[in-house]
Amino acid sequence: KASKEYVSLRGSIYSKERLTIASSDKLYKASIHTGYIHEDKKDLFAKIFAIYSGENEQDIRSKLNTGGYIVLSYALHGKQAEDIKTLSRKFNELNVFKTKAVNHRYITQGIFVEESGERRLYPYGNSYTPIVGYVRKKETDNFTRSSGLKGIEKFYNEYLTPIANGEMIGKRDIGSNVIFNKDSVLSRYQNGFDLFLNSNLKMQKMLERIVDDSRVAFDAQEVIACIMESKTGKIIAMGTSNRFLPANIKKSDYDALNASFIENVFEPGSVFKPIVLAKLFETDKATPLDIVRGYKGQFKLHKLNIKDLIQREWFSVEGAIIYSSNIAMAQLAMRLESKEYYEHLINMGLNRKTGIDLPYEKIGTMPSISQFNNDIY
């Protein structure tokens, strides 16, 4: 009887429509004791093993000449590993392997294939980065594991991490692999939990195309966009023009690894206008149909010149938002008292974390209430 451990895998990440954004599969290593290969069959062994494994034939020849136990390949995929097991049996039939006497027993050893690690796959390339994040490899009990280092992979690492390994007990074959048949005993393994996003891939791809085009059009360092389901607060798409391939990170990608829309603090610009307008509506200091003067795109507030791209004499409040009028909004904002303006921003949560399930979230910084007494500020 012999035993073999079946190592569980990291959980997968899926989009809303159940498309795989990140998953894991096993890697295998193949090893052999060169003393069990007939000398006149080593060339044949190297040539055929290289074809099956994708390894360099000359490298295999060099390893076979070193003697003793050697690792022929460290990174075989599942199908390759099964093919190598079949190849080992074929080699035995072709009398490639020797039979040697060991402790009064005659033993023949072939290619030994065993699980060596897992690799993380991202089928859709750089989509969802840096949101999905990336993993690092970590050696645990001679098995290479993946551990979340950024993004969703980091935030949910505890749940994605494998739970329990399994074990199979049975007879061995020529390659020292445990044979699975009716006499085998198998204990089940349990992978890590799977994760399902609120975002669907089609919308995410569309948003990423928009930010990519915008970055080129405006010659920007980075363009960020987010789509929220307003009634629930669910983020259904979030994209940036700075993305990377999580399975193949290069030095040139380092600046893109941080999720700037979560980890950085920045001035919000014109997206702040609806936040101000919300308080004006709440306090009945403005309605959507109120009329505000636009001064044809030029307005002087004390010593500050305020300009608009859209040059109009008048705006409705609704129009001020549609055309993003700085002049109209400056006048509307001055209808608010400094204290109520300040408290409104506090109540909107701008100095608190949103609680989004991404790591390293920064909070907004709020100026002092006295600064709100300044019309220009």
N, C-alpha and C positions, 0 to 999 in steps of 0.2 A: 504493500500500500504506500501511496505517496500523497502529499497534499499540495494544493496550489491556492494562493490567495487571489481573489478577484477584487481589484481595487475600484472603489466607487469614484464617480466623477463629479465635477463642479456642475451646479445647475445651469440651465440655459436662460437666456433673456429673449423674450418675444415681443413683437409689436402688437398693437391692438387687434390686427387682423390675423394674428398667429403666425407671422413670418419670423424666422429665426434671425435675431440680431447678433447674438453671441452664443456659442456652444463649445463643448469640449469633446475631444475624442482621445483614445489612448494611443500612446506610442510604445513600441516594443523594441527590445534589443535582442540580437542574435549572437550567440557565442558558441565556441567549440574548443575542444582540446585537440591540438594539431597532431598529437601522437596517435590519434585514432584514424588518421587519413593516410591511405597508401601513398607513398612518395610519388609513384608514377601517375597518380590520379589528381595531384594538387592543381595542375594546370587546368584540367577539366573542371574541378571544383571552383576555382577562381573565376573562370569564364562564365559558367552558368549562374553562380551566386550573384555575380555583378549584374547580370541581366535581370534576375528576379528582384534584386534589392535596390537597383539604381546606384549602387556604390561604384567607385572607380576600380576597374579590374586590376590595375597595377598596385593600388593600395592593398587590395585583398591578397595579392601574391606576396607582398612584403610582410604582411601580418602572418601569413602561413609559415614563413621562414623563421619567425621568432621563437616558436616552440612554446609548449604549455597551453594554458587556457588563454584565449584571446577573444575580444569582442569584435565581431565582424561588422556590426552596424548598431548604432544607438537610437536611430529615429525611423523605425519602420512603422508604417500605417497599418490599420487593421487588416486590409486585404493583402498587403505585402506579407504580413506576419503569417497569415493562413497559407499563402503560397509557399513561404519558406518551410513551413512544417511539412507540406506535401512534398517539397523538393527533398527534404531530409529522408523521407521514406523512399523516394525514387533513387537517391544516391545509395541507399542501403541495398536496394534490389540490384543496382549496377556494380555492387562490390567495391564502392569507393571507400567504405569504412573498414577498419581492421577490427578483429576480435582479439582481445588481450586477456591474459590471465591475471586476475587481481584477487589476492587472498583466497586462492583455490577456487575462484569463480571465473567463468569466461564472460567478459563484458564487451558489448559494442556500444559506442556512443556516437550519436549524430549531432545535428545542430540543435542547440537548446534555445528556445524562444521564450522570453518572459516579458511581462509588462515592466516598462521602465519609467513611464511618466505620462503626462497628459499635455496636449497642446490646446490653446484657445483659438477658436475660429471665429472670424467676423465676415460672414458671407457677403455683406453689402459694403465692404471696403470702408471708406471714411464716413459713411452716413452715421448720424447720431453722435459723432465725436465733436467736442470732448465730453458730451453728456454721458455716453456709455462708459467712458474711461478706458482703462487698460489694466493688465495684470502683470505681475512679476513672477518669475519662476523661483520656487523654493524647494529645497531638497528635504524630504521627510521620509525616514525609513527606507532609504535607497530608491525613492520614487519621487520624480519631479512633479511637484504640485503647482497650481496657479493660485495666486492670492491677489485680491483686488487692491490696486494702488491709487486709483483715481475714479471719479465719477460714480455711476451706479454700481460698478464692480466693487468699489470701495465701500459705499454706503450700505449695501446689502451683503457685504462679504460673509457675515456670520450665517446668513440664510442660504447663500449660494454654495458655501463650503460643504463638501461631501460629509455624510453622516456616519456611515458604517460600511466596512469592507465585508466581502463574503469569502467563503472558502469551499473548495471542492476536494474531496478525498476519493482516490481511486487508483487504478494501475497506471504505470508509466509506459510510454511508447519509446521508440528508438531515439527520439530527440529529447528524452527525459520530460516530455509533456504528459500531464495527467489525462488519461483517456476518459471521455464522458460517455457513459453507457448506463444501463439499468442498475448496475451495481455501484455506481458512483453516489456519493453523499454530497449534497450541495446546500450550503447555507446562503440565504439571499443577502445581497448587498443593497445599500440605500444611497442613492445619489443626493446631491444637494437640492434644495427646493428650486423650482423654476419661477421666473419673474415675468409678469405681463405688464407692459407699459400702457398708459392712456393714449399714447400717440400712435397713429397709423403711418406706415412707411410711405405711402403715396403722398400724404400731405407734407411729411418731413422732407421728402425729396424735392417737392415743389418749392418749399421754403428755402432749402439750401441752394436751389438754382437761382432764386431771386436774390439772395444775399451775395452769391458769387458774381452775378451780373452787376449788382449795385456797387460792389467793391471796385470793379473795373471802371464803371461809369464815373464814379466819384474819386477814383484814385485814392481810396481809403486804406488805412492800415488794417482795419477790421470792420465788418458790418454784422450786426447782431439783430435778430428778430425773434419774436415770441408770439404765439397764438394761444390765448387762454379761453376756456369755456367760462363765460362771464357768470353764469348762475351757480357754478360749483367751484370755480377756482382751479379746475384741472388744467394742467399745461398739456395741450394736445399737439403742439409742435414748438420746438426751440432750436434755432439754427445759427451758426456763425460761418463766416467765410474762411476762418482759420481752422482747418481740420487736418487730420493725419490718419495714417493706416495703423490701427492699434496692434496689429500682428507684426508690423515691421516699422518700428519707430526709429527715425534717423535723427542725427544731431540737429539738422535743419528744422525738425518738428518741435524742438523744445519749447519755443515760445507759444506754440498752439496747445500744449498739453494742459494748461490751466484754463478752466472754464471762466472766462473773464466776466460773463454775465452773472456769475455767482460769487466769484472770488475777488472781484475788484469793486471799488466804489467810484462812481462817476456822476457828473452833473447830468440830470435827465433831459435837459433841453425842452423842446416843444411838447414832448409827451406829458409834461407837467401841467399843461394848460387845462385839460379836463379835470385834474385833481383840484385845481383852484376853482374851476367853474362849479364843481359839485357843492362846495361850501356856499357859493353865491346863490345857487338854486335852493339849497337847504334853508338858508336864512331869508329867502324871498327878496334878495338884493339884486336879482336878475332873473329874467325868463328867456327862453330860447328866441322869442320874437322881439326882444328889446333892440333898439337901434343905437349903435356906437359909432362915433366919427373915426374915419380912417386917415384923414389929413393927406390923402393922396400919397401915402407911403413915406411921409417925413413928419416926425413929431418930436418936439423938444420938451424934455422933462427936466426942469432945472438946468443943469449943465450937460445933461446926457441927450444925445441924438438917437432916437429909436427909428429904425427903418423897417419897411415891409417889402417883400418881394412882389406881392400883389398890390398894386397901387390903386386904392379906391378911396372915395370921399366918405362913404358910409358902409358899415357892416351891420347885419343882424348879429346877435350873440351866437346863433347857430352858424352863421357865415364866418364869424371870427375863428371858430374851431375848424370848419371845413377848409378855409384858406390859411389857417395858422397865422393869424394876424398878431404880431407883437404889439402893435400900437393899440389895438382894441383891447387886448388882454391886459396890458399895463393899466389902462384906465379902469377896467372892470376890477382888477385886483385891489386897487386903491379904495374901492368901496368897503373892503373888509377892514376891521380894526385889527391892530397888530396882535392882540391877545387871542382873538378868535381864529385868526389866520394860523398862528403858532400852534394852538391847541388842536386845530383841525389836522395839521400835518402829523402831530403826535398820535391822534386818534386813528389816522390812516395807517399807522404802523411803520412809518418810514424810518424810525430809529430802532426797529425790532427785526429779528429774523422772520422770514416768511414761513419757515418750517419745511421748505421744499426738500425732497429726499435726494439731495446731493451734498457731498461733504464740503467743508471749508467755506460755508456761506458767510459773507461779511454783512454787517448791519450799516444802515445809512447814518451819516453824521448830521446832527441838527445844530444850526447856529443858535445863539442866545436870543431870547425874546426881545431884548432891547434893539437888536439889529432890524427887527421888523418895523420899527418906528420910522425907518428911513425909506422914503418913497422909492428912491432909485434902487435900493437893495431889494 
